[in-house]
Amino acid sequence: MIRSLILMMTIAAMTMMTLPAGAATLSGKVTGVSGASVVYVEAIAGKTFPAPEQEPIMAQRGLMFQPHILPVQQGSTVEFLNSDSVAHNVFWPSVGGNKKLAHNLGTWPQNEKRTFKFEAAGAVPLLCNVHPEMTGYIIVVPTPYFALTNESGEYKIDNVPDGAYKVVAWHEGGKQQSKAISIAGAGQADFTLSK
Ligand SMILES: [Cu+2]
């Protein structure tokens, strides 16, 4: 009995040592819409995050943008890789609804790629002027704390700092929603989006 108690305490102590101090897991569910959403932590006062070195890839493959929805941290450079045998164009009419940030990356053939560094946060609706049926989204978020939900709307974000801040849910067919939360160790934020 005592031995098993000591063992349990040892395991608990070892588990605590491997976790970063003051980090929490945020989880929840987005409902009211069907398919994947993006959930992310809004800018945190007094905290800045260096742009990640890793370059996420938004491919054009099978006459589609793949993945359909790509969340990236603000400041990320995204690679647009054409994997099809036909030429594709990539442009976006706005970033976060701001039409001044519209941009046309051009048109390029198979196995070539172009890159773009997304400095402004917001949803970037991707289009191709060769194939009007092609749509995709890059969601540029201000923190490294984000997740793409599964098809049921469930998400989990690990290593979120303890504290109070806003969490946002985005869905391509719904109105974006933000929620103020206070979290320590573990927290939950559920959203019901309206169309
Ligand atoms: Cu195309």
py3Dmol code that shows the C-alpha trace and the ligand (Angstrom):
import py3Dmol

protein = """\
ATOM      1  CA  MET A   1       0.000   0.000   0.000  1.00  0.00           C
ATOM      2  CA  ILE A   2       2.688   2.472   1.093  1.00  0.00           C
ATOM      3  CA  ARG A   3       4.927   1.257  -1.689  1.00  0.00           C
ATOM      4  CA  SER A   4       2.244   1.868  -4.315  1.00  0.00           C
ATOM      5  CA  LEU A   5       1.575   5.311  -2.825  1.00  0.00           C
ATOM      6  CA  ILE A   6       5.262   6.203  -3.116  1.00  0.00           C
ATOM      7  CA  LEU A   7       5.262   4.905  -6.679  1.00  0.00           C
ATOM      8  CA  MET A   8       2.233   7.027  -7.529  1.00  0.00           C
ATOM      9  CA  MET A   9       3.823  10.129  -6.008  1.00  0.00           C
ATOM     10  CA  THR A  10       7.041   9.477  -7.929  1.00  0.00           C
ATOM     11  CA  ILE A  11       5.111   9.150 -11.191  1.00  0.00           C
ATOM     12  CA  ALA A  12       3.167  12.334 -10.398  1.00  0.00           C
ATOM     13  CA  ALA A  13       6.395  14.229  -9.660  1.00  0.00           C
ATOM     14  CA  MET A  14       7.994  12.990 -12.896  1.00  0.00           C
ATOM     15  CA  THR A  15       4.924  13.997 -14.886  1.00  0.00           C
ATOM     16  CA  MET A  16       4.982  17.482 -13.384  1.00  0.00           C
ATOM     17  CA  MET A  17       8.651  17.919 -14.245  1.00  0.00           C
ATOM     18  CA  THR A  18       8.025  17.250 -17.929  1.00  0.00           C
ATOM     19  CA  LEU A  19       5.299  19.904 -18.201  1.00  0.00           C
ATOM     20  CA  PRO A  20       6.244  23.536 -18.843  1.00  0.00           C
ATOM     21  CA  ALA A  21       5.415  25.789 -15.906  1.00  0.00           C
ATOM     22  CA  GLY A  22       2.039  27.451 -16.075  1.00  0.00           C
ATOM     23  CA  ALA A  23       0.914  25.680 -19.213  1.00  0.00           C
ATOM     24  CA  ALA A  24      -2.594  24.542 -19.846  1.00  0.00           C
ATOM     25  CA  THR A  25      -4.566  22.491 -22.294  1.00  0.00           C
ATOM     26  CA  LEU A  26      -7.489  24.198 -23.943  1.00  0.00           C
ATOM     27  CA  SER A  27     -10.154  22.070 -25.528  1.00  0.00           C
ATOM     28  CA  GLY A  28     -13.725  22.296 -26.681  1.00  0.00           C
ATOM     29  CA  LYS A  29     -16.127  21.972 -29.548  1.00  0.00           C
ATOM     30  CA  VAL A  30     -17.437  24.185 -32.325  1.00  0.00           C
ATOM     31  CA  THR A  31     -21.054  23.528 -33.279  1.00  0.00           C
ATOM     32  CA  GLY A  32     -23.685  25.187 -35.451  1.00  0.00           C
ATOM     33  CA  VAL A  33     -21.634  24.581 -38.603  1.00  0.00           C
ATOM     34  CA  SER A  34     -20.509  21.447 -40.399  1.00  0.00           C
ATOM     35  CA  GLY A  35     -16.917  20.494 -41.078  1.00  0.00           C
ATOM     36  CA  ALA A  36     -13.649  21.861 -39.756  1.00  0.00           C
ATOM     37  CA  SER A  37     -13.180  25.188 -37.995  1.00  0.00           C
ATOM     38  CA  VAL A  38     -10.068  26.961 -36.745  1.00  0.00           C
ATOM     39  CA  VAL A  39      -9.810  27.860 -33.056  1.00  0.00           C
ATOM     40  CA  TYR A  40      -7.008  30.116 -31.853  1.00  0.00           C
ATOM     41  CA  VAL A  41      -5.846  32.293 -28.974  1.00  0.00           C
ATOM     42  CA  GLU A  42      -6.029  36.009 -29.822  1.00  0.00           C
ATOM     43  CA  ALA A  43      -3.055  38.316 -29.274  1.00  0.00           C
ATOM     44  CA  ILE A  44      -1.964  38.237 -25.618  1.00  0.00           C
ATOM     45  CA  ALA A  45      -1.131  41.623 -24.097  1.00  0.00           C
ATOM     46  CA  GLY A  46       2.590  41.976 -23.439  1.00  0.00           C
ATOM     47  CA  LYS A  47       3.526  38.864 -25.369  1.00  0.00           C
ATOM     48  CA  THR A  48       5.125  38.652 -28.788  1.00  0.00           C
ATOM     49  CA  PHE A  49       5.945  35.529 -30.695  1.00  0.00           C
ATOM     50  CA  PRO A  50       8.789  35.200 -33.188  1.00  0.00           C
ATOM     51  CA  ALA A  51       7.735  34.160 -36.681  1.00  0.00           C
ATOM     52  CA  PRO A  52       8.197  30.413 -37.128  1.00  0.00           C
ATOM     53  CA  GLU A  53      11.022  29.266 -39.384  1.00  0.00           C
ATOM     54  CA  GLN A  54       9.055  26.324 -40.686  1.00  0.00           C
ATOM     55  CA  GLU A  55       7.295  27.101 -43.977  1.00  0.00           C
ATOM     56  CA  PRO A  56       3.805  25.571 -44.178  1.00  0.00           C
ATOM     57  CA  ILE A  57       2.783  24.266 -47.602  1.00  0.00           C
ATOM     58  CA  MET A  58      -0.459  25.080 -49.396  1.00  0.00           C
ATOM     59  CA  ALA A  59      -0.459  22.797 -52.438  1.00  0.00           C
ATOM     60  CA  GLN A  60      -2.516  22.976 -55.596  1.00  0.00           C
ATOM     61  CA  ARG A  61      -3.269  19.347 -56.265  1.00  0.00           C
ATOM     62  CA  GLY A  62      -6.155  17.598 -58.043  1.00  0.00           C
ATOM     63  CA  LEU A  63      -7.570  21.004 -59.011  1.00  0.00           C
ATOM     64  CA  MET A  64      -7.923  21.860 -55.326  1.00  0.00           C
ATOM     65  CA  PHE A  65      -6.103  23.813 -52.676  1.00  0.00           C
ATOM     66  CA  GLN A  66      -4.717  21.240 -50.251  1.00  0.00           C
ATOM     67  CA  PRO A  67      -5.240  21.429 -47.363  1.00  0.00           C
ATOM     68  CA  HIS A  68      -8.540  23.244 -47.787  1.00  0.00           C
ATOM     69  CA  ILE A  69      -7.928  25.180 -44.553  1.00  0.00           C
ATOM     70  CA  LEU A  70      -4.418  25.980 -43.337  1.00  0.00           C
ATOM     71  CA  PRO A  71      -3.979  27.833 -40.027  1.00  0.00           C
ATOM     72  CA  VAL A  72      -0.561  29.505 -39.698  1.00  0.00           C
ATOM     73  CA  GLN A  73       1.081  31.788 -37.189  1.00  0.00           C
ATOM     74  CA  GLN A  74       1.383  35.449 -38.146  1.00  0.00           C
ATOM     75  CA  GLY A  75       4.705  36.124 -39.877  1.00  0.00           C
ATOM     76  CA  SER A  76       4.806  32.674 -41.473  1.00  0.00           C
ATOM     77  CA  THR A  77       6.084  32.236 -45.005  1.00  0.00           C
ATOM     78  CA  VAL A  78       3.766  29.882 -46.879  1.00  0.00           C
ATOM     79  CA  GLU A  79       4.904  27.830 -49.874  1.00  0.00           C
ATOM     80  CA  PHE A  80       2.392  27.544 -52.695  1.00  0.00           C
ATOM     81  CA  LEU A  81       3.354  24.402 -54.590  1.00  0.00           C
ATOM     82  CA  ASN A  82       1.677  23.440 -57.849  1.00  0.00           C
ATOM     83  CA  SER A  83       1.530  19.619 -57.959  1.00  0.00           C
ATOM     84  CA  ASP A  84      -0.803  19.433 -60.968  1.00  0.00           C
ATOM     85  CA  SER A  85       0.085  19.047 -64.637  1.00  0.00           C
ATOM     86  CA  VAL A  86      -1.855  22.230 -65.417  1.00  0.00           C
ATOM     87  CA  ALA A  87      -0.899  25.769 -64.495  1.00  0.00           C
ATOM     88  CA  HIS A  88      -2.615  27.346 -61.490  1.00  0.00           C
ATOM     89  CA  ASN A  89      -3.003  30.905 -60.385  1.00  0.00           C
ATOM     90  CA  VAL A  90      -3.191  31.990 -56.748  1.00  0.00           C
ATOM     91  CA  PHE A  91      -4.752  35.210 -55.581  1.00  0.00           C
ATOM     92  CA  TRP A  92      -6.710  36.524 -52.612  1.00  0.00           C
ATOM     93  CA  PRO A  93      -9.200  39.416 -52.638  1.00  0.00           C
ATOM     94  CA  SER A  94      -8.568  40.405 -48.993  1.00  0.00           C
ATOM     95  CA  VAL A  95      -6.936  39.499 -45.677  1.00  0.00           C
ATOM     96  CA  GLY A  96      -9.225  39.630 -42.659  1.00  0.00           C
ATOM     97  CA  GLY A  97     -11.776  41.450 -44.821  1.00  0.00           C
ATOM     98  CA  ASN A  98      -9.275  44.194 -45.708  1.00  0.00           C
ATOM     99  CA  LYS A  99      -9.336  44.581 -49.502  1.00  0.00           C
ATOM    100  CA  LYS A 100      -6.183  46.701 -49.431  1.00  0.00           C
ATOM    101  CA  LEU A 101      -4.316  43.492 -48.630  1.00  0.00           C
ATOM    102  CA  ALA A 102      -5.545  41.781 -51.818  1.00  0.00           C
ATOM    103  CA  HIS A 103      -2.710  40.167 -53.743  1.00  0.00           C
ATOM    104  CA  ASN A 104      -2.117  38.168 -56.909  1.00  0.00           C
ATOM    105  CA  LEU A 105       0.827  35.782 -56.676  1.00  0.00           C
ATOM    106  CA  GLY A 106       0.702  34.965 -60.388  1.00  0.00           C
ATOM    107  CA  THR A 107       0.357  31.762 -62.395  1.00  0.00           C
ATOM    108  CA  TRP A 108       2.929  28.985 -62.522  1.00  0.00           C
ATOM    109  CA  PRO A 109       3.343  25.419 -63.854  1.00  0.00           C
ATOM    110  CA  GLN A 110       3.758  21.989 -62.259  1.00  0.00           C
ATOM    111  CA  ASN A 111       6.417  21.431 -59.571  1.00  0.00           C
ATOM    112  CA  GLU A 112       7.078  25.130 -59.219  1.00  0.00           C
ATOM    113  CA  LYS A 113       6.303  27.059 -56.096  1.00  0.00           C
ATOM    114  CA  ARG A 114       6.004  30.621 -54.932  1.00  0.00           C
ATOM    115  CA  THR A 115       6.191  31.888 -51.397  1.00  0.00           C
ATOM    116  CA  PHE A 116       4.476  34.662 -49.493  1.00  0.00           C
ATOM    117  CA  LYS A 117       5.088  35.975 -45.981  1.00  0.00           C
ATOM    118  CA  PHE A 118       1.804  36.722 -44.205  1.00  0.00           C
ATOM    119  CA  GLU A 119       2.446  39.724 -41.955  1.00  0.00           C
ATOM    120  CA  ALA A 120      -1.191  40.621 -41.275  1.00  0.00           C
ATOM    121  CA  ALA A 121      -3.533  38.436 -39.242  1.00  0.00           C
ATOM    122  CA  GLY A 122      -6.900  37.368 -40.603  1.00  0.00           C
ATOM    123  CA  ALA A 123      -8.593  34.924 -42.913  1.00  0.00           C
ATOM    124  CA  VAL A 124      -7.123  34.759 -46.435  1.00  0.00           C
ATOM    125  CA  PRO A 125      -9.616  33.350 -48.971  1.00  0.00           C
ATOM    126  CA  LEU A 126      -7.588  31.723 -51.760  1.00  0.00           C
ATOM    127  CA  LEU A 127      -8.768  31.627 -55.355  1.00  0.00           C
ATOM    128  CA  CYS A 128      -7.410  30.574 -58.750  1.00  0.00           C
ATOM    129  CA  ASN A 129      -8.408  32.622 -61.787  1.00  0.00           C
ATOM    130  CA  VAL A 130      -7.906  29.596 -64.075  1.00  0.00           C
ATOM    131  CA  HIS A 131     -10.273  27.342 -62.088  1.00  0.00           C
ATOM    132  CA  PRO A 132     -13.121  29.292 -60.460  1.00  0.00           C
ATOM    133  CA  GLU A 133     -14.174  26.207 -58.453  1.00  0.00           C
ATOM    134  CA  MET A 134     -10.882  26.203 -56.514  1.00  0.00           C
ATOM    135  CA  THR A 135     -11.218  27.652 -53.017  1.00  0.00           C
ATOM    136  CA  GLY A 136      -9.052  27.427 -49.947  1.00  0.00           C
ATOM    137  CA  TYR A 137      -8.269  29.370 -46.804  1.00  0.00           C
ATOM    138  CA  ILE A 138      -5.177  30.386 -44.920  1.00  0.00           C
ATOM    139  CA  ILE A 139      -6.017  31.599 -41.419  1.00  0.00           C
ATOM    140  CA  VAL A 140      -3.222  33.840 -40.158  1.00  0.00           C
ATOM    141  CA  VAL A 141      -3.340  33.908 -36.354  1.00  0.00           C
ATOM    142  CA  PRO A 142      -1.411  36.139 -33.921  1.00  0.00           C
ATOM    143  CA  THR A 143      -0.189  33.408 -31.542  1.00  0.00           C
ATOM    144  CA  PRO A 144       1.303  29.908 -31.809  1.00  0.00           C
ATOM    145  CA  TYR A 145      -1.790  28.592 -30.013  1.00  0.00           C
ATOM    146  CA  PHE A 146      -4.211  27.342 -32.646  1.00  0.00           C
ATOM    147  CA  ALA A 147      -5.869  24.187 -33.890  1.00  0.00           C
ATOM    148  CA  LEU A 148      -7.893  22.933 -36.795  1.00  0.00           C
ATOM    149  CA  THR A 149     -10.904  21.080 -35.407  1.00  0.00           C
ATOM    150  CA  ASN A 150     -11.840  17.618 -36.589  1.00  0.00           C
ATOM    151  CA  GLU A 151     -14.919  17.197 -38.770  1.00  0.00           C
ATOM    152  CA  SER A 152     -17.085  17.022 -35.606  1.00  0.00           C
ATOM    153  CA  GLY A 153     -15.760  20.397 -34.449  1.00  0.00           C
ATOM    154  CA  GLU A 154     -13.603  19.083 -31.599  1.00  0.00           C
ATOM    155  CA  TYR A 155     -10.219  20.635 -30.894  1.00  0.00           C
ATOM    156  CA  LYS A 156      -7.394  20.605 -28.374  1.00  0.00           C
ATOM    157  CA  ILE A 157      -4.573  23.128 -27.999  1.00  0.00           C
ATOM    158  CA  ASP A 158      -1.662  22.092 -25.787  1.00  0.00           C
ATOM    159  CA  ASN A 159       0.816  24.254 -23.874  1.00  0.00           C
ATOM    160  CA  VAL A 160      -1.404  27.336 -23.751  1.00  0.00           C
ATOM    161  CA  PRO A 161      -0.112  29.750 -21.085  1.00  0.00           C
ATOM    162  CA  ASP A 162      -2.203  30.136 -17.948  1.00  0.00           C
ATOM    163  CA  GLY A 163      -4.018  33.453 -17.885  1.00  0.00           C
ATOM    164  CA  ALA A 164      -6.961  35.420 -19.243  1.00  0.00           C
ATOM    165  CA  TYR A 165      -7.379  36.101 -22.928  1.00  0.00           C
ATOM    166  CA  LYS A 166      -9.681  35.764 -25.911  1.00  0.00           C
ATOM    167  CA  VAL A 167     -10.229  32.642 -27.938  1.00  0.00           C
ATOM    168  CA  VAL A 168     -11.621  32.868 -31.461  1.00  0.00           C
ATOM    169  CA  ALA A 169     -13.463  30.340 -33.602  1.00  0.00           C
ATOM    170  CA  TRP A 170     -13.485  30.730 -37.389  1.00  0.00           C
ATOM    171  CA  HIS A 171     -15.462  28.756 -39.936  1.00  0.00           C
ATOM    172  CA  GLU A 172     -15.702  29.432 -43.646  1.00  0.00           C
ATOM    173  CA  GLY A 173     -19.519  29.364 -43.576  1.00  0.00           C
ATOM    174  CA  GLY A 174     -20.155  30.996 -40.203  1.00  0.00           C
ATOM    175  CA  LYS A 175     -19.708  34.257 -38.363  1.00  0.00           C
ATOM    176  CA  GLN A 176     -16.439  34.426 -36.468  1.00  0.00           C
ATOM    177  CA  GLN A 177     -16.898  34.373 -32.719  1.00  0.00           C
ATOM    178  CA  SER A 178     -14.604  35.334 -29.870  1.00  0.00           C
ATOM    179  CA  LYS A 179     -14.852  34.439 -26.221  1.00  0.00           C
ATOM    180  CA  ALA A 180     -12.995  35.705 -23.138  1.00  0.00           C
ATOM    181  CA  ILE A 181     -11.639  32.891 -21.012  1.00  0.00           C
ATOM    182  CA  SER A 182      -9.546  32.484 -17.907  1.00  0.00           C
ATOM    183  CA  ILE A 183      -7.482  29.335 -17.811  1.00  0.00           C
ATOM    184  CA  ALA A 184      -5.193  27.555 -15.357  1.00  0.00           C
ATOM    185  CA  GLY A 185      -4.024  24.011 -15.998  1.00  0.00           C
ATOM    186  CA  ALA A 186      -6.925  23.094 -18.223  1.00  0.00           C
ATOM    187  CA  GLY A 187      -9.782  24.973 -19.790  1.00  0.00           C
ATOM    188  CA  GLN A 188     -12.692  24.580 -22.103  1.00  0.00           C
ATOM    189  CA  ALA A 189     -14.162  26.904 -24.707  1.00  0.00           C
ATOM    190  CA  ASP A 190     -17.141  25.813 -26.765  1.00  0.00           C
ATOM    191  CA  PHE A 191     -18.624  27.824 -29.588  1.00  0.00           C
ATOM    192  CA  THR A 192     -21.944  27.788 -31.400  1.00  0.00           C
ATOM    193  CA  LEU A 193     -21.471  29.633 -34.657  1.00  0.00           C
ATOM    194  CA  SER A 194     -24.301  31.130 -36.652  1.00  0.00           C
ATOM    195  CA  LYS A 195     -24.320  31.316 -40.432  1.00  0.00           C
TER     196      LYS A 195
END
"""
ligand_1 = """\
1
CU
Cu -6.202 26.439 -60.704
"""
view = py3Dmol.view(width=600, height=400)
view.addModel(protein, "pdb")
view.setStyle({"model": 0}, {"cartoon": {"style": "trace"}})
view.addModel(ligand_1, "xyz")
view.setStyle({"model": 1}, {"stick": {}})
view.zoomTo()
view.show()
